[in-house]
Amino acid sequence: MPHPGLLPPHYDEAGLAGVLPAVAASLGVRRYADSGLLDLPEARRAVVVLVDGLGYELIRRRGGHAPFLRSLLPAAYRITAGFPATTATSMGTFGTGLPPGSHGLLGYEVLVPGEDRLVNELSWEDGPDPLTWQPQETVFEVAEAAGVSVTRVGPGFFDGSGLTRAALRGGRFRAADTLADRVDATLEALRSSARGLVYLYWGELDKVGHVYGCQSWEWGDELEAIDAELGRLVRSVPSDTAVYVTADHGMVDAPHALRIDLAHDVELATGIRHVGGEPRALQLYCEAGAVADVAQTWTERVGERAWIRTRDEATRQGWFGPVSEVNRPRIGDLVVAMRDNFAIVDSRRARPQLLALLGLHGSLTPQESAVPLFHVPPRDNS
């Protein structure tokens, strides 16, 4: 049985992987028809908004800042983002409709097999070729090939980035800065096609949560601004358009006083060659022959504050979904998912700006892994 507080990931209709395929099916894309996914109403056009960091538990607890979304909450789906609950991995899951073990975007920082180095799958700095690293078709590519006009709306620097090319390629890209501008660009894209799918990304809530914490007034203010624009979007879309709002992960506030820094803990750092993942979901790549000793040490020291699994154990327990042989070496020898609001950092290599962040995510707690799927059906689909 799962440990209390652990939310097992799902990679079907109960997970983020099921969202875009179900939306595509509702638009008539046959590839995803009769696949047992979410039962969404047929529509000629659809908008999918992804609000980075909008966890289900957060919107449930802080819904006073979001009267529009709160009105939709009773009918919203509570789905799981998957593991780790982090943007790079979730974007792969969302964009391909596949679990991390299949699409291969397995964490914030993961090992590049054969190169003895980590790659940051969010920034993609010095990263491998995105189409080689993640060769599976995206839902956007499938939908576009089926005759659905696909438009992706986000910040300009996303266009052609490594993560975008790996996880969200397909269709056309529209750059816009403010959320109001992105809503306007979304409405223009909808009106320009009789059968279309528009994806809108907004990342400021996650940024505010990282810096100030997800319990801060700053987070509440940002949620209020998002809620107002989402309400305007729903009121303004063509009558044959369905609107969906989801997220890539939630967040917890992790006080600095409760963290361990591996730079100052020789016992925990011994035997580890690379510290991958992130503070709430570490992936430890061990020196040759050191896995058992590292596992024992970490279990004795932090086993009550984290779920610690070997690569084989995490795979058998379905944390990453089915794992392909090519993607398997990217996973850490040990995977450490934090409980409660505990975190482990490594100041030997993390930038000071990252070490200063208060809001964190990545683990298997409901606060991080559960995300909402709000849905507003078409007003008229005749």
N, C-alpha and C positions, 0 to 999 in steps of 0.2 A: 504494500500500500504506500502511496506517496506520503512524504512527511508533511505534517500540518504546515500550512503556509506556502507550500510548493504548488504552483498551478501548472499541471502537465500541458505541454504545447500540443496544439492540434494543427494539422496541415490539410484539412478538408473544409467542408462547409462551415465548421465551427472555428476556422482560423482565417488569418489574413490572406492566406493562399487562395481561398475560395472567392474573394471579393471580385477581382477583375474578371475572372472567367464567368462568374454568374452575371455580371453586368453585360459582358459581351454576349452571353446566351440570350439575355433579355432583348438585345438589339438584333437578334437573328443570326448570330455567328454559329454555324452548325457544329464546328469543332467542339463546342462546349455544351451542346444541347444534350439533354437526358443524361447528365453526368452526376446527378444527385447533389448538385450544389444548392446554394441558397435559392429559394423560390422567390424570384423577383418579378415584378410585373413587366409585361412587354412594353417596350417604348421605342420610339423612332430616334430619340436622342437621349443622351445621358451625360451627366457631369459627376465625376468622382473627385472630391476634395480630400486631400490628405493633410491633416494638421499635425505637424511633427510634435510629439510629446503629449498629445491629448489622451491620456489614459482614461479608461472607463471609471476607475475608482476616483480619479481626480474630478471628472465632470460630475460624478454623482455627489461628491462631497462639496464641490464649489460651484454647483449649478446656479446659485444665486447671482453669479456674475454673468450668466448666459441664459436669459429667459427664453430665447428662441430654441436653443438646443435642449434646454430643460423640458420644453413642451413636447419634444420628440422622444425624450428618454424612455417613457413607458413602453414604446413600441420598438426601441432600438435593440439590435443584436449585441450581445456581449461575446466577443470573439477573442482569440489569443493571437498575439503577434508572432509567437514562435521564440526560438532560442538561438543565440542570445537576443534579448529584446533591445536591439540597437539599430540605428538607422540603416547602415550599410546592409546588414543581413535582412532586415525587414523590407527594404526596397527590392532586394532580389526576390524575396518571397512574394511580395505584392506584384511585382512586374512580370514574373514568369508564371505565377500560379503553382510553383513547385516548392518543396521544403528545402531548407538550407543544404542538406546533404546531397541534394540533386543539383541545385544551381551553383553551389560552391562558394557563395559569399558568406563565410562562416564566422565572421566577427569583425570587430573594429580594427584589430591588428592580428594578422595570422601569418603563419610561416609560408614562405615560398619554397615548396619542396625542391631539394637539390641545390638551393642557393644559400642556405644557412643565414637567412635574413627574414625580417618581418616586412609585410606590406600593409600600409594603412588603406583599408578598402573604402574609407570615406573620402579622404583627400586624393587618393590614388597617386601620390607623389612617387615617381620612379617605379610605378606599378607595371605589371605585365600587360600584354595586349588584352584589352577588355573582352574582345570576342573570342579569344582563345581561353581566357580564364573562365568565361561564362558563355558557352556556345549555344545554350538552349534558346529556342525562340521565345520572344516575349509575347504577352497577350496583345500588346499594341500592334506588333507585327502581324499576328494572326488576324486581328480585327481589320486592319488596313487591307490585307490580302483578300478578305471576305467582302470588301466594298464599303466598310465603315470608315468615314473620314475621321482620323485621329489627330487631335491637337493636344500638345502638352504645354502648360503655362507655368512659368517659374522664373527665377532670377537668370539673367543672361549668362552668368558664368557656368550654369548647369549645362548649357547647350554644348555637346561634344565632350563633356567631362568623362573621366574614366568610369565613374559609377553610373552615370546616365547611359553610356554606351553599353555597359555590362547588363544593367537591370531594366532600363526604361526606354530602350531604343524603339523606334517605330513612329510613323506619322510625322507631323510637323511640330516645330517648337516656336512658341511665342514668348518673347522675353518681356517681363514687366516687373517693376520694383515694388511698389506699394500693394497692399492687399486690394485696395479699391481698384487700382489699375489692373490687377490680375482678374478681378471679377469682371471688369469691363471687357478685357480681352477674351475671357471665357464666353461672355454673352455675344460678342462679335463672331467668335468661331462657331457658336451654335447656330446663329442666324444665317451663316454662310453655307450651311449644308443641310440637306433634308434628312440625312441619316448620319449622325455623328456621335463621337465620344470625345469628351474633353476632360483632361486630367489637370487639376489645379493643385499646386503644392504651396504650403505656407509653413515657414520654419521658425518664425520669431518666438512662438510660445516656448519651444524647446530651448532657445537661447536664453530667454528670460529666466526660465526655470533653472537652467544650469548656473547662472550667475547669482540670482537672488534667492533661489529655492522655490519649489512649487507650492509652498504654503505662504508665500509672500504677497503683499498687496500689489507688487509690480506684476506678478503672474495673473492676479485677478483682473487688473486693468487691461492687460493684453487679451485675456479671454473675453472681456466685454467688447473690445474693438472687433475681435474675430466674429463674435456672435452677431453683432450688428451687420457686418458685411455678408455673412452667410444668410441672414434673413433677407437682405436686399437681393442676393443672388436668387434665392428660391422664389421671391415675388416677381422677378424679372425674366426668368427663363421662358422660352416658348411653351405653350400649354401641353405639347406632346413630349416634354422632357422630364426624365426622372433625375433626382439629385441625391447623391450619397455622400456622406461625410464619415471618414474613418481616420485612423492614426497608425503610426508605426511602433509606438511603445508608450508606456507611461513614465513615471519618475518617482523617486523618493528623495527626501532630503537626508544626506549622510553627513552628520556633524564631523568636523575635522578631528575632534577629540577622541572619536571612536575608531579612527583609522590606524592601520599599521603601515609603516613605510619600510619596504624591503631594503632600502638603502641603509637602514639602521637596525636591521634584524638579520644577523649573520646566519642564525639557525634556519630561518625560513628561506633565505636566499641560496643556501648551499645546495648544489646539485642541479641548479636551474641554468640553462644556457640562454633561453629567451623568455621574457615575460610578455606574453601576448594578451589579446582580449582587451579588457578595460577594468577599472577598479571594482565593479560589481559583478563582473563575469570574466575572470581570468582564464587564460589558456597558457599552461606552463609547458614549455618544451625543455625537456631534461637532458642533462649530459648522459652519454652512453652508460647504461647499466645503473642509472641512479633513480629510475622511476619508483621502484618499491620503497626506497629509503625516503624519497621526497614525499610520497603518499603517506607514509607512516608519520613523518614529522608534521605535516600539515594537518592530518587527522587529529593528532594529539593536541596540537596547538590551537587550531581554529575550527575543529570539526563540529563544535556546538554552534558556531556562527556562520557556517557555510555548508552547502551540499558539495561534497568532493567526490568526483568520479574519474576513473581512468577513461581513456578514449573508448575502449571496448565497452565499459559499463554505460557511459553516456549514450553510445550508439545503440546498445541493446535496449535501453530504456526509452528510446525514441526522442531524445532531446533535439536531434537535428533532422528527424525523419529518416527515411532510407538514405544511406550514405553510399555514393558510388566509390569505386576503387580509386579513381583519379583524384577525388576530393578528400578521401580519408586522411592522407598525410598532412593536410592543412590544419587538422584539428590538433589541439594540444595533447601531449601525453597525459596530462591531468587537466580536468576542467573543473573550475571552482566557482560556484554560483552562490552569492551572498544571501544570507537571511536578514530579516529585519532591516536595519539601516547601517549595517557594517560595510566597510570597504577596505581594500588593500591597494596601496599605491606603490610606485617605484620612482622616487625622485632622481634616480641616477640617469633616467632617460626621458621622463615626462617633462614637458614644458611647464614653467611656473604658472602660466595662465590656466592650464588644465588642472594642476594640483589645487588651484584656488577655488575650483568650481564646488558649489554646495549641492545642487541637484544632480543626481546620477541615475543611471538605469543600466539594464543589461541582464538582470537576473530573472529568476523564475517566480518571483512573488506576484500576487495578483496586482499590486500597485504598479508593477513594471510591465507585466505581460498581457494583462487584460486591456483590450481597446474596444471602443464602441464602433458600431456601424449604424449610423442614422440613415433613414431613408424617407424620401418624400416622393410619392408616385406621381406620374403625369396627371395633370388636371383633365386632359382630353387627349386620347390616343386614337381617335377615330380617323 
